[in-house]
Each structure stands twice: as structure tokens, then as C-alpha cells.
Amino acid sequence: MKSSSSSSLSQDKFYINAHGGMGRLGSFLFYSLALTTVFSFFLLFSPNSVKILPKSSVHYDQGREKIDVEECDLFKGRWVPDFRGSPYTNWSCPTIPVSKNCFRHGRKDTDFLNWRWKPHNCDLPRFDAKQFLAFVRGKKLAFIGDSVARNHMESLLCLLSQEEVPIDAYKDSEDRHRIWYFADHDFTLSILWSKFLVLGEERVINGSSSGIYDLYLDKVDNRWASDLPYVDYAIISTAHWFFRPIHVHEGGKVIGCVFCNEPNVPPMDPLDAIGLAFRAILRYISQCKQCNKRKMLALFRTFSPAHFEHGAWDTGGSCNRTSPFSEKDIDYLGDFRWKLRNVQVREIERAREEAADGNKMFGVLDVTMAMLMRPDGHPGAFWDNKYMKGYNDCVHWCLPGPIDVWNDLLIQVLTKVGAGG
């Protein structure tokens, strides 16, 4: 494993070179009839009964079933029981970070693993690591964003490692920038860590961190931007860091402040700050000439909601549920987390409309509805973070866990767009 204090890799570092009688007949018929009856009962009444898809919503590619994203909205549905569990375990995936290894830290219930996301008008296939690696052969995929973006990368890493064991190729001095290399497929998977995507700087007061930030909408965070031209697929996300005091700058002046009460500084809603940051980043990517030349695809993942109950993260909030919510349990329209998602989608749609020559470099990985229903999959108290003893983690997701569905969705969206859809 290579280590460096540099937070950004050069092009050379990014390209890694790892290279009988009637009695017996009657008995037979009796048992056959009995088995047929039992099997028919199972098909009719099992919560995972076989669903027949309409022909118009299915395409066949070398014997594999592919969802037509335009015919079926993968992002609207419900969670249904599925007792096959996860494709991997915390024993079969050695790369699970300590803080996401919930079973290692004493979690006993496993029911949160026995659910599948079911879109309303079709079925979502389980993640196929062999298919995914074949599709991304020779490519570079980067997750860009905060620790939840990294959580997504860690889920994908576990799923892919069941097919090929990756090489731990690079880690910077802060363990913010990681690169994994799948030599058999010449595929590079990385995380480029960034709190806000645009440049954000924490104020230091009397030599100590203040928790107050300055955000510059006309400057990007170079820790990811410098590597962007070498990426084929970028999965971009951020949001959780915007819920703290932030002075928002543009054109050399402060245009608003989130969670501030200062004279002559207009207050700004965090949703507005997120929308402006997304707009700035989308504009930057759209104007990236090298990215356009490479025909890079940027997928923006929508907000992944936290599920603190009975308090916030620092006031005793917890997440102790062991099963999903149903659709009727969620008031989407009245939920600020759904409104946040709408802000993000609006900006992505704006960017796609403004892109010249029908450029399809922007797409959406919309996980918000699915994850609003999953209060049961967070580490909660089972994360053993030595720096935050006594606090619950209701933001990130256990591995294995509900977050794995993000990659069920990801492979469908990537293969759809990659096939020219």
C-alpha cells in the first residue's frame, strides 16, 4: 500500500499498473401431486412470489435480464421480505471498516438484512458482481463526497470482492483518499473525500477549530477536482455537512449565512445553500473540457436521510428500530429530507437542460425514498468510535445493510446509460 501526504493524485498515480409396479407408480404420483401443491401454495402466498414483467419493460442482453429504466421508475417502491439475506457477510468481506461492522460490535438482530427494494412496476435484480466488473473493465470510477459517499464505496467494494479480491493501492496520510485496483479487470475504484464539493474552510479561533465554516461558491475543492479529468464514472453526493454555521461567499462577498444570527448578514436556509453548491459544481463539471472529451458520466446521488429519534446526534438521539417503515408511515411531502432531495434533483435537471448538444453526462441515483423507509439499518450504538463515545451513528449504514441496494440501482443506471439509453 502506498502512502502520501498529498491529498490529490497526479495522472501517473491515478493510472495504476497492477497487473416397478403400480404401487410404486401410485406412490410416485401421490408425492408428485403433494410437492406440486406445496410449491404452488408457496408461489401464490410467498411475499417474494415470482413477478412477471411486461415485455415492454425488459431487455435481454446475452441472457441477462435488464430493467428498462424509462419503463419502470426504479426509485419509487416499497421494501418487501427477502430471506436470502446479503450477498456477503462481515466475515467474507475483509474491507469493512470497523465503524460499519455492526455485528462485530454486538448487534444481535439480523432482520434488517431480510428485505429487498421492490419498485412499483417491476423487480430490481440483485447486484451481479461479474456483470459489473465486465462493464467497467478498463475504467475508473470515483465516489466524490463526504463519509456517506465513502460508505457507498465500501458497500460496492464488499460486493465486488466476492468476485475478485482488490489490491489496496493507495491511501493518503489522512485516509481520506483511497484507491482500490481490480487487476483482472483493470478497474480502479476510489473515494475522493470532500465535505461540501465547493471550497469550504473551517474558521480557527484562538488556535482551536470553531465548527464555523466559510463556503466559496466560485471555488471548487481541488482535492477532487484535480483528479476529475481521469475519471470515467463519478458518483457525487453531499448534504450532511451543510447543517452547521456556514458563511456563504460568492463574488467576493457574503451572500448569506446558515444557522447564524449576525447583523448585516442575510440568513440562508441550508436547502438553499445546498442548491447553490450543487449548481456551482454542475456548472464546473459541464465546463470541464477534458471530462467532456473523455465522455465522463457524473451520477449525483440524492440525500441519504438520517434517522435520529428522541433527540439529535449530540442530545441523546438514537435509532433502535429493527424493521423498515411502510409507505403509509412516511409523509414525504412534509419531510424536509424529501424537500432537500427535490432541490438536488431540480439542479441536476437544470444542468441537463443547459448542457449543449444533448450531452448526457449528468444522471441521478435517487435513493431518498428508499432510505427514508430504513430507520433500521444504521450502526446506532454498534460502531465503537473512540472519538465519540456515547453517541449513536444514525447517519451511516451497517455493512452489510440497506445501503447495498444503492449498488443494485447503480448497476442498472450505469448499464442503461452506457448502452446509450
Secondary structure, 3 states (H helix, E strand, C coil): CEEECCCCCCHHHHCCCCCCCHHHHHHHHHHHHHHHHHHHHHHHHCCCCCCCCCHHHEEEECCEEEECCCCCCCCCEEEEECCCCCCCCCCCCCCCCHHHCCCCCCCCCCHHHCEEEEECCCCCCCCCHHHHHHHCCCCEEEEEECHHHHHHHHHHHHHHHCCCCCEEEEEECCCCCEEEEEHHHCEEEEEEECCCCEEEEEEEECCEEEEEEEEEEEEECHHHHCCHHHCCEEEEECCHHHCCCEEEEECCEEEEEECCCCCCCCECCHHHHHHHHHHHHHHHHHCCHHHHHHCCEEEEECCCCCCCECCCCCCCCECCCCCCCCHHHCCCCCCHHHHHHHHHHHHHHHHHHHCHHHCCCEEEECCHHHHHCCCCCCCECCCCCCCCCCCCECCCCCCCCHHHHHHHHHHHHHHHHHCCC
